[in-house]
């Protein structure tokens, strides 16, 4: 086994191994076309279901079409599904002994979680594209130009929130180490996405519930998307929380906090499993 001591060498080694594992994850998805089809249909169903079922019953703050109000919330919801997908794949690899085999190979320690998180970011692109395409068909569209639209999708996807959230999935999957437990834990993430401004305005909620919703990262991501896309729902109510007044900054802070906390915890959990093996 070759030992690489220089920082540049270790970085190249880690990136090379990580890219190899990203390819492994993408190849595994190609072998499961049913999973890909279901993942692409999910955002389309959400647009049609929520857009037309809720659309006639909810008033948008400041006026506007409900489906235009809804789309940023659905973008945020799809972004948060990265947690469930990554933690399920991590738990499957741990329970099947794949992690033990990786540890026996001359592979960079960071490569395994990097491969899972990187693959999830790549997979998230067609999911978001499918939802955006469906949104355009039902009347949603950005209104603030190409630059702000690109900023919104980068905020949702590759560079920030989705990638940061995938590290939550890595850590939970490593700690759970059991697909059945992960399935049960996945149901706990649904209330997190629902307790937000993604589907309904928070103005009518009780004060304590509105506080939780306004400080929910889903709400910050949704509000930031509405602001950058120029969609309805950003009307000031006079008593908004800081994340709702500065949603883009709130998303940046949430993403940085998740990466700073969860990446080291994930590496520690991966190393501890290796020492116990």
ABEGO torsion letter per residue (X at the ends): XBBBABAAAAAAAAAAAAAAAAAAAAAAAAABAAAAAAAAAAAAAAAAAAAAAAAAABBBBGEEBAAAAAAAAAAAAAAAAAAAAAAAAAAAAAAAGAAAAAAABBBBAAAAAAAAAAAAAAAAAAAAAAAAAAAAAAGBBBAAEAAAAAAAAAAABAABAAAAAAAAAAAAAAAAGBAAAAAAAAAAAAAAAABBAAABBAAABBAAAAAAAAABAAAAAAAAAAAAAGBBGABBAGABBAAAABAAAAAAAAAAAAAAAAAAAAAAAAAAAAAAX
